[in-house]
Amino acid sequence: MEITYLNIINATVFACSINITLMLGLLLVRDIKSNHITTLNYIVLSIGFCYYLLLNDNNKYVILIYILILPIIKILLDISYYHTFIGVLLSIIFKYMLQIIIEQIFLCFSIYINCIYVSLIITVVCILITLPLYYKKLSLFPKDWLLYSIMEKKQTKKEYFHIFLIFFVLIAMVLWLIYINYNMTTFSLLSQKYITLFSIVFFIIFIIFIRMIAFYDMKNVEALIDKEYQKELLALTDIIRSQRHDFNFHLQAISGMLRNEKYKDCSEYINVMVKEAQSFNEILSLQNPAVGALLNTFREIAARKGIQLQIVIYYNLDKLRCTVYETNKILGNLIQNAIDEVEQHLDDSAWIEVMILKRSGNSVFRVSNKIYENNKALKDIFNSGYSTKKSHEGIGLSTVKKIVEKYNGVVYTEIEGDIIHFIAQIPNGL
């Protein structure tokens, strides 16, 4: 094919239409960081541009571009397969739906419109839709719908079925639009109008249906989260009641030792009581008691396994932007990861340290333990599916990464000799 100035302009317009529909589909599913959007734009525009110059075809193989871009989106944006597939399917639907509507509108006035002008109109329409979505952070689905659903292991089979049902609905819509796009000219003008109207109506119905399913699942997740809070707070309440119950016995013991003038024994006894009270009072200083309850639960779990879990709190997390659920997911996964590692190499001095502090306007969670693996094995530790331990799914640390990056934070490791620190740092709110 001879490359002319006109072909370059047409290829640019075509690439822009592919790129903007892809951005629209992804933004309808979740927020995307601006630096990621810029990089993805360059890649998509390049692929679309080369495709047009090589094939000079706007329709026949255009779906291959979206399929080719799937793994690029997954790797570049580091989002789940659920987000990627749903976003790309929505992009394809918008591309074909707008193409059919535009052609039919011009056909009503007996005007034949060139494919490249269709791409130009699609680009303009999608830009008008995408800009408010991006700047207003609007979405077709509830915030964190898939993130919470994937993170929560206690999700029911029904909710996973709903996700696959959404895939089925979107794929069915894509196949229908591809079919009528390639075969529209075989129908009469009146039939074309009815088919177009039918497609628009069912597209709206499908979108409403998908949105209803997403909000229904989100409510179920929120109910499950609420139960977890209640469970953790109940555990904390039981500890407080137990301490109050034991307090009378401690007073009797102290009184008895004082009467018998066993001052040294009494002093040691009181020191033990103070130490226990201080360790518990530290977690009570946190802004949300559910976080303290989680830490105390892990301390008891570690103690049963012969591991000393030290909790050091320098900041009460009053400015932390994460929800309590997300905070517990971060701490829970980091501590569980440390317990799993230390448990494989138990000895009399097994320990884990959890530190919560404030540093340069950031909330910092640091979980430290002795390291036993080769340092090189840790380079992919935050990637989904990666694990250094057998029979582990490798989703805990990747979940931490997703939550932290949601708030423009960072998660990383530091190694000092034979000690590894897992550090999650999240910018505080106002």
Secondary structure as GFF3:
##gff-version 3
##sequence-region A 1 430
A	DSSP	alpha_helix	5	29	.	.	.	ID=ss1
A	DSSP	alpha_helix	34	55	.	.	.	ID=ss2
A	DSSP	alpha_helix	62	77	.	.	.	ID=ss3
A	DSSP	alpha_helix	81	108	.	.	.	ID=ss4
A	DSSP	alpha_helix	115	136	.	.	.	ID=ss5
A	DSSP	alpha_helix	145	151	.	.	.	ID=ss6
A	DSSP	alpha_helix	157	183	.	.	.	ID=ss7
A	DSSP	three_ten_helix	184	186	.	.	.	ID=ss8
A	DSSP	alpha_helix	189	259	.	.	.	ID=ss9
A	DSSP	alpha_helix	263	284	.	.	.	ID=ss10
A	DSSP	alpha_helix	289	304	.	.	.	ID=ss11
A	DSSP	beta_strand	308	313	.	.	.	ID=ss12
A	DSSP	alpha_helix	324	343	.	.	.	ID=ss13
A	DSSP	beta_strand	351	359	.	.	.	ID=ss14
A	DSSP	beta_strand	362	370	.	.	.	ID=ss15
A	DSSP	three_ten_helix	375	378	.	.	.	ID=ss16
A	DSSP	alpha_helix	396	406	.	.	.	ID=ss17
A	DSSP	beta_strand	410	416	.	.	.	ID=ss18
A	DSSP	beta_strand	419	427	.	.	.	ID=ss19
###
